[in-house]
Every structure is written in C-alpha cells, then in structure tokens.
C-alpha cells in the first residue's frame, strides 16, 4: 500500500519518464553512422548558478583538517523565483494530489482487512 502511494504521488514524473525514455534510447543509436562516432557533451555547469544568499562565505585552508560542526541554521534565503538554483525543503513544490481510480473504494471494501494485513506483514512478525 505504501509503495502504491509513493508511486501514485509521482505519476506525472513517471509518465514523463515513460514518454521520454524511448526517444532517448532511439537517439543513442544516432551517435554512430558510416562516417564514425559523433558524440557531443555539453556540461551544464553552474547553470543556473548556486544559491549563496544566507550562507556563511568563509574559505578554509585546504590543509585545515579539523572537523567542524555542521551549520544547521543556514539555508538558501533567495526567493523561489530567483535566477539561482534555489534548493531545499522550503522551496520544494507542493505534492500533487493522489490520483483517484474510479471504483477503487468499492473494490477494496469487498476484501477483509485482516487478509490485507497478513499480505503486507513480513514473515516472522
């Protein structure tokens, strides 16, 4: 049941993966032709640039191997619509609503919950 909830909350992403995957595989075969290998690599480095607002910008000497405590009070303070790569839980998009399956409730109601519990409980528990 939990696996289904995880998968159902990501239906749009899974759909996009299933749409784009065949095109990606088909495109891989266009790298080699009669003339040889044609391969290009474009690294998207620093595009968009990383967020630096809200972080302490202190450089350490590379020879300094002391262990320092992690600063848990820092996070990207740039607004969501910033030009930088704003990351973090506070900027994550809201999850999509769980898709509904017509008739699912009636179908599940016909089954005894004890049977579901027995099926979902690992052996030996």
BELMOBEL-V378399 format. One record per residue. N is the residue number from 1. OMEGA is omega in radians with two decimals (* if undefined). BURIAL is 1 if it has 24 or more other C-alpha atoms within 12 Angstrom, else 0. D_LAST is the distance of its C-alpha to the last C-alpha in Angstrom with 1 decimal. Layout:
n=N omega=OMEGA burial=BURIAL d_last=D_LAST
n=N omega=OMEGA burial=BURIAL d_last=D_LAST
This chain:
n=1 omega=-3.13 burial=0 d_last=17.8
n=2 omega=3.11 burial=0 d_last=18.0
n=3 omega=3.10 burial=0 d_last=19.5
n=4 omega=3.12 burial=0 d_last=22.0
n=5 omega=3.13 burial=0 d_last=23.0
n=6 omega=-3.13 burial=0 d_last=23.6
n=7 omega=-3.08 burial=0 d_last=25.7
n=8 omega=3.11 burial=0 d_last=27.5
n=9 omega=-3.12 burial=0 d_last=28.7
n=10 omega=-3.11 burial=0 d_last=30.3
n=11 omega=3.14 burial=0 d_last=32.0
n=12 omega=3.14 burial=0 d_last=35.5
n=13 omega=3.11 burial=0 d_last=34.7
n=14 omega=3.11 burial=0 d_last=33.1
n=15 omega=3.13 burial=0 d_last=36.1
n=16 omega=3.11 burial=0 d_last=38.5
n=17 omega=-3.12 burial=0 d_last=36.7
n=18 omega=3.08 burial=0 d_last=37.0
n=19 omega=-3.05 burial=0 d_last=40.6
n=20 omega=-3.07 burial=0 d_last=41.7
n=21 omega=3.13 burial=0 d_last=39.9
n=22 omega=3.12 burial=0 d_last=42.3
n=23 omega=3.11 burial=0 d_last=45.3
n=24 omega=3.11 burial=0 d_last=44.1
n=25 omega=3.13 burial=0 d_last=43.6
n=26 omega=3.13 burial=0 d_last=47.0
n=27 omega=3.14 burial=0 d_last=48.6
n=28 omega=-3.13 burial=0 d_last=47.5
n=29 omega=3.12 burial=0 d_last=49.7
n=30 omega=-3.12 burial=0 d_last=52.8
n=31 omega=-3.10 burial=0 d_last=52.7
n=32 omega=3.03 burial=0 d_last=54.6
n=33 omega=-3.10 burial=0 d_last=57.8
n=34 omega=-3.11 burial=0 d_last=61.0
n=35 omega=3.13 burial=0 d_last=62.2
n=36 omega=-3.06 burial=0 d_last=59.2
n=37 omega=3.09 burial=0 d_last=56.3
n=38 omega=-3.08 burial=0 d_last=56.3
n=39 omega=3.10 burial=0 d_last=53.6
n=40 omega=-3.14 burial=0 d_last=53.7
n=41 omega=3.11 burial=0 d_last=51.3
n=42 omega=3.11 burial=0 d_last=51.5
n=43 omega=-3.14 burial=0 d_last=49.5
n=44 omega=-3.09 burial=0 d_last=48.9
n=45 omega=3.09 burial=0 d_last=49.2
n=46 omega=3.09 burial=0 d_last=49.5
n=47 omega=0.02 burial=0 d_last=49.7
n=48 omega=3.14 burial=0 d_last=49.0
n=49 omega=-3.14 burial=0 d_last=49.6
n=50 omega=3.10 burial=0 d_last=46.9
n=51 omega=3.09 burial=1 d_last=46.9
n=52 omega=-3.14 burial=0 d_last=48.6
n=53 omega=3.09 burial=0 d_last=49.1
n=54 omega=-3.14 burial=0 d_last=47.3
n=55 omega=3.07 burial=0 d_last=46.7
n=56 omega=-3.09 burial=0 d_last=48.5
n=57 omega=3.14 burial=0 d_last=50.8
n=58 omega=3.12 burial=0 d_last=51.3
n=59 omega=3.05 burial=0 d_last=51.7
n=60 omega=3.05 burial=0 d_last=50.7
n=61 omega=-3.11 burial=0 d_last=52.7
n=62 omega=3.14 burial=0 d_last=50.8
n=63 omega=3.13 burial=0 d_last=51.4
n=64 omega=-3.06 burial=0 d_last=49.6
n=65 omega=3.12 burial=0 d_last=46.3
n=66 omega=3.10 burial=0 d_last=45.3
n=67 omega=3.10 burial=0 d_last=41.8
n=68 omega=3.10 burial=0 d_last=42.1
n=69 omega=3.12 burial=0 d_last=39.6
n=70 omega=3.09 burial=0 d_last=38.5
n=71 omega=-3.09 burial=0 d_last=40.4
n=72 omega=-3.12 burial=0 d_last=37.8
n=73 omega=3.14 burial=0 d_last=40.6
n=74 omega=3.06 burial=0 d_last=42.1
n=75 omega=-3.14 burial=0 d_last=41.5
n=76 omega=-3.10 burial=1 d_last=43.7
n=77 omega=3.11 burial=1 d_last=46.0
n=78 omega=3.11 burial=0 d_last=47.7
n=79 omega=-3.11 burial=0 d_last=47.6
n=80 omega=-3.06 burial=0 d_last=45.4
n=81 omega=-3.14 burial=0 d_last=48.5
n=82 omega=3.11 burial=0 d_last=49.8
n=83 omega=-3.13 burial=0 d_last=51.2
n=84 omega=3.10 burial=0 d_last=48.8
n=85 omega=-3.12 burial=0 d_last=45.2
n=86 omega=-3.14 burial=1 d_last=43.6
n=87 omega=3.08 burial=1 d_last=39.9
n=88 omega=-3.06 burial=0 d_last=37.2
n=89 omega=-3.10 burial=0 d_last=34.7
n=90 omega=-3.13 burial=0 d_last=37.6
n=91 omega=3.13 burial=0 d_last=39.4
n=92 omega=3.11 burial=0 d_last=36.6
n=93 omega=3.11 burial=0 d_last=37.4
n=94 omega=3.12 burial=0 d_last=35.6
n=95 omega=3.10 burial=0 d_last=32.8
n=96 omega=3.11 burial=0 d_last=33.9
n=97 omega=3.12 burial=0 d_last=32.8
n=98 omega=-3.14 burial=0 d_last=30.0
n=99 omega=3.13 burial=0 d_last=31.8
n=100 omega=3.10 burial=0 d_last=31.7
n=101 omega=-3.12 burial=0 d_last=31.5
n=102 omega=3.09 burial=0 d_last=33.9
n=103 omega=-3.09 burial=0 d_last=32.3
n=104 omega=-3.11 burial=0 d_last=28.7
n=105 omega=-3.14 burial=0 d_last=28.1
n=106 omega=-3.13 burial=0 d_last=29.6
n=107 omega=-3.12 burial=0 d_last=27.6
n=108 omega=-3.11 burial=0 d_last=24.2
n=109 omega=-3.12 burial=0 d_last=25.3
n=110 omega=-3.06 burial=0 d_last=25.6
n=111 omega=-3.13 burial=0 d_last=21.9
n=112 omega=3.13 burial=0 d_last=19.5
n=113 omega=3.14 burial=0 d_last=17.0
n=114 omega=3.12 burial=0 d_last=14.4
n=115 omega=3.11 burial=0 d_last=14.9
n=116 omega=-3.13 burial=0 d_last=14.6
n=117 omega=3.12 burial=0 d_last=11.3
n=118 omega=-3.14 burial=0 d_last=10.0
n=119 omega=-3.06 burial=0 d_last=11.8
n=120 omega=-3.13 burial=0 d_last=10.8
n=121 omega=3.09 burial=0 d_last=6.9
n=122 omega=3.13 burial=0 d_last=6.2
n=123 omega=3.10 burial=0 d_last=5.7
n=124 omega=3.13 burial=0 d_last=3.8
n=125 omega=* burial=0 d_last=0.0
